[in-house]
Amino acid sequence: MGESKKKIVIVGGGIAGLSAGIYGKLAGYDVDIYEKNPIAGGQCMGWNRKDCHIDNCIHWLTGTKKGTDLYKVWETVGALDKNTEFADCDSFYTSVKGDSQVTLWKDLERTRAELLELSPEDEKEIEKFVKHVKYAAECEIPAEKPMDAMGIADYIHIGALMADMPKVMKEYGSIDLNEMSGRFKHPVLKALFTDYLPKEYVASSFLVSYASITSGNGEIPKGGSLAMANRMVKRFQQLGGNLYCNAPVLRILIKNRKAIGIEKSDKKTVLADYVISSVDTMEMFGNLIGKKYMDAKWRSCYEDKEKYPLFSAVQAAFAVDQEAYEGKGTIFFDCPPFEIGGKKVERISVKSYEYELGFAPAGKMVLQVNVPQFDKEYIYWKGLKKEEYENRKKEVVNAIEERLLMQFPRLQGCLEFLDCWTPITYERYCNAYHGAYMGFITRKGVKSFRVKGIIKGVKNLYIASQWIMAPGGLPVAVTSGKFAVWRIVRKDKRSRYSGYRGLFRH
């Protein structure tokens, strides 16, 4: 091609950073990734305790349906391939209220029948919900190129593919999940629609999430989060990329308003033609480049906690005897009130990993309890001294264990504590701002957060992060990595070569 190789340095080895690294290598660049932790993956992570494996990230993976643009991205980065096995899960989750329970099944017609049998008086809202879930199955995350680069033809194409999505937005795009819940009369249905996502979320987001499950576009890759991240690491290294772990970056070097490389924690510098920041964006602004580069849009979103709230969780994992646990999948249920992070909790969820035989010794399986935490709760945990923090975690674990035994009495004597983690854990391990493991919550009446993935006033610096588009998550992370390299390729005018056109489809 007659082109000299240019170098890209990537700060952070999470899913966004690995994606950028892989696309960078495919586009013909030298690529180095610097990751502060011992292994890559970021929040897409798992770890071992007492011969068991704890999975942190994947509840479901959007983009598992072959033929979609997002599937092609997952395939390109090595996360999915023809041999990938998916968990045999037949439901989204189950909500229990009093003596009643209801399940959102993968089979939408089964869900419809169960909801109608439970609550005939809610027939009108049930039928409306089911109809709009079918419409929402058309929704696809843009994965070919950044939205700001799309032309009229692109939007016409998207409009044709998602012709029914305006119906979803008209009916559910102006209400939150709390209001959606209020449309139903039966107590368990009211609970159902505020269980899985924070009640502040715009309701249309929930329909899109459930539609990904019912349409086969939201499966769970077997092996869990760490296994998927490791597949991407393998792909990156096979392409010749350099991954440096245990290698924190102190700052991104900027000279004459242009990024020229990085300074590592050992004070050594690495020069590069381009720098991609794939870390938490507040970590980037706060430490790597400085808040002087944070424009008004970023600043207003971080400062306005009402319009752009953040959420995290306290989670606890247990090993249990498989035969003693009568539940399956994710179950939400009421419990005697207790306090977590200064917040009164009266309802919790537990997820069972019966489909991952390798996560526990024979005859055992892992149960994981999740309790949402918001900004106020993060501040509570952050204010505790080390000894107080550890003692409070123990109290929380004991309270959770008591409530699991109340709900599932057969677990008595069969429950073994594995680990507990909080918003502070996410902050420590991932530099996650206020412990948030996803981006800004999309609320009703508030413009959904989205930025281009560039820094105004700084050349050759790009952002690959779930934070560039609400609500974040794995799809945004993996596409942001691709889009960062797309911008570099376009800047270098390499897109005129057929190989790059095939990779990015300009």
ZIZIVEN-V832278 format. One record per pair of residues at least 6 apart in sequence whose C-alpha atoms are under 6 Angstrom apart, sorted by the first residue. I is the first residue (numbers start at 1). J is the second residue. D is the distance in Angstrom with one decimal. If there is no record, write none. Layout:
i = <I | I>
j = <J | J>
d = <D | D>
//
This chain:
i = <5 | 6 | 7 | 7 | 7 | 7 | 7 | 8 | 8 | 8 | 8 | 9 | 9 | 9 | 10 | 10 | 10 | 10 | 11 | 11 | 11 | 12 | 12 | 12 | 12 | 13 | 13 | 13 | 14 | 14 | 14 | 15 | 15 | 16 | 16 | 16 | 16 | 16 | 16 | 17 | 19 | 19 | 20 | 20 | 22 | 23 | 24 | 31 | 32 | 32 | 33 | 34 | 34 | 35 | 35 | 36 | 36 | 36 | 36 | 37 | 37 | 38 | 38 | 39 | 41 | 44 | 44 | 45 | 45 | 45 | 46 | 46 | 46 | 46 | 47 | 47 | 49 | 52 | 52 | 53 | 57 | 58 | 60 | 60 | 60 | 61 | 61 | 61 | 62 | 62 | 63 | 63 | 63 | 64 | 64 | 64 | 65 | 65 | 69 | 70 | 74 | 75 | 77 | 78 | 78 | 78 | 79 | 79 | 79 | 85 | 85 | 86 | 86 | 86 | 87 | 87 | 87 | 90 | 91 | 91 | 91 | 92 | 92 | 93 | 93 | 93 | 93 | 94 | 94 | 94 | 95 | 95 | 95 | 95 | 95 | 96 | 96 | 97 | 104 | 105 | 106 | 106 | 132 | 133 | 133 | 135 | 136 | 136 | 136 | 137 | 138 | 139 | 143 | 172 | 172 | 173 | 174 | 175 | 175 | 175 | 176 | 176 | 176 | 176 | 176 | 177 | 177 | 177 | 177 | 178 | 181 | 181 | 184 | 200 | 201 | 201 | 202 | 202 | 212 | 248 | 249 | 249 | 250 | 250 | 250 | 251 | 251 | 251 | 252 | 252 | 252 | 253 | 253 | 253 | 253 | 254 | 257 | 258 | 258 | 259 | 259 | 260 | 260 | 261 | 261 | 261 | 262 | 262 | 263 | 274 | 275 | 276 | 276 | 276 | 277 | 278 | 278 | 278 | 280 | 285 | 301 | 308 | 308 | 309 | 309 | 310 | 310 | 311 | 311 | 311 | 312 | 312 | 312 | 312 | 312 | 312 | 313 | 313 | 313 | 314 | 314 | 314 | 315 | 315 | 315 | 315 | 316 | 316 | 316 | 316 | 317 | 317 | 317 | 317 | 318 | 318 | 318 | 318 | 318 | 319 | 319 | 319 | 319 | 320 | 320 | 320 | 320 | 321 | 321 | 322 | 322 | 322 | 324 | 324 | 328 | 329 | 329 | 330 | 330 | 331 | 331 | 332 | 332 | 333 | 333 | 334 | 334 | 335 | 335 | 336 | 337 | 337 | 338 | 338 | 339 | 341 | 341 | 348 | 349 | 349 | 350 | 350 | 351 | 351 | 352 | 353 | 354 | 378 | 423 | 424 | 426 | 426 | 427 | 438 | 438 | 439 | 439 | 439 | 439 | 440 | 440 | 441 | 442 | 449 | 449 | 450 | 450 | 451 | 453 | 453 | 454 | 454 | 462 | 464 | 464 | 465 | 465 | 466 | 466 | 466 | 466 | 495>
j = <29 | 29 | 29 | 30 | 31 | 272 | 273 | 31 | 272 | 274 | 275 | 31 | 32 | 275 | 33 | 275 | 276 | 277 | 34 | 277 | 278 | 34 | 35 | 278 | 279 | 35 | 40 | 41 | 40 | 41 | 42 | 41 | 478 | 278 | 464 | 465 | 477 | 478 | 481 | 278 | 478 | 481 | 481 | 482 | 236 | 482 | 485 | 241 | 242 | 243 | 243 | 244 | 247 | 245 | 247 | 245 | 246 | 247 | 248 | 245 | 246 | 245 | 246 | 245 | 229 | 57 | 225 | 56 | 225 | 226 | 54 | 55 | 56 | 226 | 53 | 54 | 418 | 359 | 360 | 359 | 225 | 225 | 218 | 219 | 220 | 218 | 219 | 220 | 217 | 218 | 70 | 71 | 217 | 71 | 217 | 218 | 216 | 217 | 143 | 143 | 80 | 81 | 232 | 231 | 232 | 235 | 228 | 231 | 232 | 221 | 222 | 220 | 221 | 222 | 220 | 222 | 355 | 106 | 104 | 105 | 106 | 104 | 105 | 103 | 104 | 330 | 331 | 102 | 103 | 331 | 101 | 102 | 192 | 331 | 332 | 332 | 333 | 188 | 111 | 111 | 213 | 214 | 168 | 207 | 211 | 164 | 165 | 208 | 211 | 211 | 162 | 162 | 479 | 203 | 204 | 204 | 444 | 202 | 203 | 444 | 200 | 201 | 202 | 203 | 444 | 194 | 199 | 201 | 203 | 199 | 190 | 193 | 190 | 443 | 442 | 443 | 443 | 444 | 218 | 265 | 264 | 265 | 263 | 264 | 265 | 262 | 263 | 288 | 262 | 288 | 289 | 259 | 260 | 261 | 262 | 260 | 458 | 458 | 459 | 460 | 461 | 271 | 272 | 270 | 271 | 272 | 269 | 270 | 269 | 460 | 461 | 461 | 462 | 463 | 463 | 463 | 464 | 465 | 432 | 291 | 308 | 440 | 441 | 440 | 441 | 436 | 440 | 373 | 374 | 436 | 372 | 373 | 423 | 435 | 436 | 437 | 371 | 372 | 373 | 371 | 421 | 422 | 369 | 370 | 420 | 421 | 368 | 369 | 419 | 420 | 367 | 368 | 418 | 419 | 366 | 367 | 416 | 417 | 418 | 365 | 366 | 415 | 416 | 364 | 365 | 414 | 415 | 364 | 414 | 363 | 364 | 365 | 410 | 411 | 352 | 351 | 352 | 350 | 351 | 349 | 350 | 348 | 349 | 347 | 348 | 346 | 347 | 346 | 347 | 346 | 345 | 346 | 344 | 345 | 345 | 377 | 380 | 371 | 369 | 370 | 368 | 369 | 367 | 368 | 367 | 366 | 365 | 423 | 435 | 435 | 432 | 435 | 435 | 472 | 473 | 467 | 470 | 471 | 472 | 470 | 471 | 471 | 448 | 469 | 470 | 468 | 469 | 468 | 462 | 463 | 462 | 463 | 484 | 480 | 481 | 477 | 480 | 472 | 473 | 476 | 477 | 501>
d = <5.7 | 5.4 | 5.7 | 4.6 | 5.8 | 5.2 | 5.3 | 4.8 | 5.8 | 4.8 | 5.7 | 5.8 | 4.9 | 4.9 | 4.7 | 5.8 | 4.7 | 5.9 | 5.2 | 5.0 | 5.7 | 5.7 | 4.7 | 5.2 | 5.3 | 5.0 | 5.0 | 5.9 | 5.9 | 4.2 | 4.0 | 5.8 | 5.9 | 5.9 | 5.5 | 5.6 | 4.5 | 4.9 | 4.8 | 5.2 | 5.5 | 4.8 | 3.9 | 5.4 | 5.1 | 5.9 | 5.9 | 5.4 | 4.7 | 6.0 | 4.8 | 4.9 | 5.7 | 4.8 | 5.4 | 5.9 | 4.7 | 4.7 | 4.1 | 5.9 | 5.0 | 5.2 | 5.0 | 6.0 | 5.1 | 5.1 | 5.1 | 5.5 | 5.3 | 4.6 | 5.4 | 4.4 | 5.4 | 5.1 | 5.6 | 5.4 | 5.8 | 5.3 | 4.5 | 4.7 | 5.8 | 5.7 | 5.4 | 5.5 | 5.0 | 5.0 | 5.6 | 5.8 | 5.7 | 4.5 | 5.0 | 4.8 | 5.3 | 5.6 | 4.8 | 5.8 | 6.0 | 4.5 | 5.6 | 5.4 | 5.5 | 5.6 | 5.8 | 5.9 | 5.2 | 5.8 | 5.4 | 5.7 | 5.6 | 6.0 | 5.6 | 5.4 | 4.4 | 5.1 | 5.5 | 5.4 | 6.0 | 5.3 | 5.9 | 4.1 | 4.9 | 5.4 | 5.8 | 5.8 | 5.7 | 4.8 | 5.9 | 5.6 | 4.2 | 4.7 | 5.5 | 5.5 | 5.5 | 5.8 | 4.8 | 5.9 | 5.0 | 5.1 | 5.5 | 5.3 | 5.9 | 4.7 | 5.8 | 5.5 | 5.3 | 5.3 | 5.9 | 5.2 | 5.8 | 4.8 | 5.1 | 5.9 | 5.8 | 5.3 | 4.9 | 5.1 | 5.4 | 5.9 | 5.9 | 5.7 | 5.7 | 5.4 | 4.1 | 4.8 | 5.8 | 5.9 | 4.8 | 6.0 | 4.8 | 5.1 | 4.6 | 5.5 | 5.8 | 6.0 | 5.6 | 5.1 | 4.9 | 5.0 | 4.8 | 5.6 | 4.3 | 5.5 | 5.6 | 5.3 | 5.4 | 5.9 | 5.4 | 4.0 | 4.4 | 5.3 | 5.8 | 5.7 | 5.7 | 5.2 | 5.1 | 5.9 | 4.9 | 5.1 | 4.5 | 5.5 | 5.6 | 5.7 | 5.5 | 5.4 | 4.1 | 4.8 | 5.6 | 5.3 | 4.4 | 4.9 | 5.0 | 5.8 | 4.7 | 5.6 | 4.9 | 6.0 | 4.6 | 5.0 | 5.8 | 4.8 | 5.8 | 5.4 | 5.9 | 5.9 | 5.6 | 6.0 | 5.4 | 5.7 | 4.4 | 5.3 | 5.9 | 5.0 | 5.8 | 5.9 | 4.7 | 5.7 | 5.4 | 4.2 | 4.6 | 5.3 | 5.8 | 4.4 | 5.4 | 4.6 | 5.6 | 5.4 | 5.7 | 5.2 | 5.7 | 4.2 | 5.7 | 4.4 | 5.3 | 5.4 | 5.7 | 5.2 | 5.3 | 4.5 | 5.0 | 5.7 | 4.7 | 6.0 | 5.0 | 5.5 | 5.6 | 5.4 | 4.9 | 4.6 | 5.7 | 5.7 | 5.1 | 5.8 | 5.4 | 5.5 | 6.0 | 5.5 | 5.3 | 5.6 | 4.2 | 5.4 | 5.4 | 5.7 | 4.2 | 5.6 | 5.8 | 5.7 | 4.3 | 5.2 | 5.5 | 5.9 | 5.4 | 4.5 | 5.7 | 5.4 | 5.7 | 4.8 | 5.7 | 5.9 | 5.6 | 5.7 | 5.4 | 4.4 | 5.6 | 5.1 | 4.6 | 5.5 | 5.9 | 6.0 | 4.1 | 5.7 | 5.7 | 4.9 | 4.7 | 5.3 | 5.6 | 5.2 | 5.5 | 4.9 | 4.6 | 5.5 | 5.5 | 5.6 | 5.7 | 5.6 | 5.3 | 5.5 | 4.3 | 5.3 | 5.8 | 4.6 | 4.8 | 5.8 | 5.9 | 4.7 | 4.8 | 5.2 | 6.0 | 4.4 | 5.8 | 5.0 | 4.3 | 5.7>
//
